[in-house]
């Protein structure tokens, strides 16, 4: 005769609930702490950018050179420096490095896995005219990413000096001096990253529609490396 096994669903439910509570109290709260901290960091960047622009403005008296700041809310601000525009954008989510990333081999993360969760501020470089004239087809480039954890430590990956100056997560702290250095490095990279003409074969054909639209919307996309593969100027991150 088949014997029925009675399952204790109540006990199983309690175990699942305990695990869920642990996730909410620990991981969910951790991510919220990181997100809240990242918002304060972005505000610090805004203040430092405005301060830097005022200092630069005292030494640059050419009215044609843009030194403009625009606050777009709690997740973004934009700054125009010369013919370039930088967009600092805080992602609304918190991320974790993949298990295979060598960063997990560091003592700092081995001692506390929570140190491996990050908010991210992305820094994009566009031509200033692309934004001013709303040329939606124009290309921009990610020149840096700032990773912020719950321990108020940071590291950064990026192009040029941005790719190697700020990689010490264990000791990396965002003092005002460090934030100023990041901002100045972003400005310098954007200004030195020149507009490159696309290959002739890429632009030798144009439609009548595009010609008629150029004066209003510049449908011929513009980007600093249009037609070229944008190669990293530094080694791979970690």
Secondary structure, DSSP 8 states (H G I E B T S, - for coil): --------HHHHHHHHHHHHHHHIIIIIHHHHHHHHHHHHHHHHHHHHHHHHHHHHHHH---TTS-EEEEE-STTEEEEEETTEEEEEEEEEEEEE--TTSGGGGSHHHHH-GGGGEEEEEEEEEEEHHHHHTT-TT---EEEEEEEE-TTSBEEEEESGGGGTSS--TTT-B--HHHHHHHHHHHHHHHHHS------HHHHS---HHHHHHHHHH--S---TTTTS----SS----
